[in-house]
Amino acid sequence: MCGIFGSAARRDVADLIVRGLRHLEYRGYDSAGVAVVDGGDLKVVRREGRIDRLAEAVVSTGLHGSTGIGHTRWATHGESTERNAHPHRDGSGNLAVIHNGIIENHEVLRERLVGRGHAFSSETDSEVLPHLIEEHLKDQDLLGAVCSTVPELIGTFAFVVIDRTRPGVLVGARRDSPLVVGIGDGENYLASDVAALLEVTRDVVYLENGEVVELTPDSVRVIGPDGRERPAVAERVEWDAEATAKGGYRHFMAKEIDEQPAAVAKTLKRHVDAADERFLVPGLAPIADFLRSVQRVTIVACGTSWHAGLVGKFLIEERAGVPVEVDYASEFRYRDPILADRHLVVAISQSGETLDTLAAVRDARARGAKLLSIVNVQGSSLTRESDAVLLTDAGPEIGVASTKAFTTQLLVLQLLSLGLARLRDRRSVEETRAAVDGLRRVRAKMEECLEARDEVARAAERYARASDFLFLGRGVNYPIALEGALKLKEISYVHAEGYPAGEMKHGPIALIDRSLPVVVIATPGRVYEKAISNMQEVKARGGRILAVAAADDAAVAKLAETVLPVPVVDDSLSPLINVLPLQLLSYWIADLRGCDIDKPRNLAKSVTVE
Ligand code: F6R
């Protein structure tokens, strides 16, 4: 949700900022803008639409300056017009501000500022920021003015301001929206995420909630909400710049689908190589005693990560014998959830910055729950607010539709369920070792599965024009049906519903006719026969069946119009495999329909607003 990039340097930073914004475009692509301080001038260029349009304008207007900020917008308040694009200016024309988040009290602030003679030119909530800072600048420096502005704001924000009269200085602040400082050699940066910084540095300082930062080319000062300065200690990021490149693929999503076998293997290695002889993975160690006697588990997450949570429920209940609920984070926070004594909350998030998830876990912790997070982005807000963290090793996920983050989450949930089972003496070391050996074989099975990508592409041609799809799965593959439907909806804009196959007869069966493709997951396992019966029911009503099934399954072949073949694995591991053809199917259908696969309309990755 909106991307922020800024730099204080001794060289021209206009191009650097545009490149930084390109890495952040997945966070929003409604409009974009850059402001630089050039000599004694503040120059601003803004454009509606994608970064490419902004990049052209930056070149054609000859924008240069060694202090600058840039923004890519996901519209909340006000349409995606140039007028509403960031940076926004104050009345004096000295300041330019970029903002990510929502200033909830913007109307009250605006009214007050208008009363004092400030004139506004956009419909955004963000425009109050430069005007408020301008007010505070009357008796303070820029850092002081921002420190005084922050307590006046209700809502979520990361913002950065530059001042024409203070070249070489950038001041930023954050509350509940991400902002990371990058430390360079004689230049420093601010960005919404680490991936945007990798081209210039891997040394970063994570800002805590409520902190304000002042950057110059040579210094970084971090001021806490209590007004005290704290040392800006840099941490080294594990990712490198190469991981954020397309690497010859047409789309990040295609690259990220292909990266899954390696990402899953890397995630397994990270945790298992460091596990002790009881298979206690180090990430669980800080809460091991608590886990031994945990009473209940609630998993909170959004979107694809929520689907991973549903798979986690199956695994944890079956292996560790602990009751698990899975809640949408956005619902959990507005209920009065009952948290038992010794209640574990597991948050799952690729970005670690999803506002709904962060709000839910804060609420749960305030009610006494312990928090374990499964997160892809090291150093993200969620990792810093948790009692224990299990990282996924997906690397930077750039495509808006989540793929490799999902499968690495599934892998970590496997380890969590095994670890919990060991801690609660529900599984022997030998059984656990056998299960981990099974996980080691998953990489090869995933690779084998992805070899069928051309077959899936041909299948996609047959169904690309359908206007509705039904996805059915049972047991541990019911969440995979939901995930298949979500992938198709978000990147191809085709209506799709995911259902537990057994529920079909209670309603959705009415939808089935000769035009409706029904994707059925029918791989060997506990509910295989049930899935076959569901296929019979679809076939009897003329539905067109695409089955995710073993290549040599004769029973499926008789019923399905198309088989998306997958290698056979143990039922509990099958989600890791079965989701792959569904990701590919949505990818190819979206491609055939001419959709913008990596940047689907209306969506943004990392949803940092409510
Ligand atoms: C779907 C997708 C979203 C995210 C959701 C949660 O492909 O990407 O549904 O899964 O917004 O995001 P994270 O996992 O970053 O909390």
Residues whose N, C-alpha, C, O or C-beta is under 5 A from the ligand:
A	BS01	F6R	C302 G303 T304 S305 I348 S349 Q350 S351 G352 T354 V400 A401 S402 S606 V607
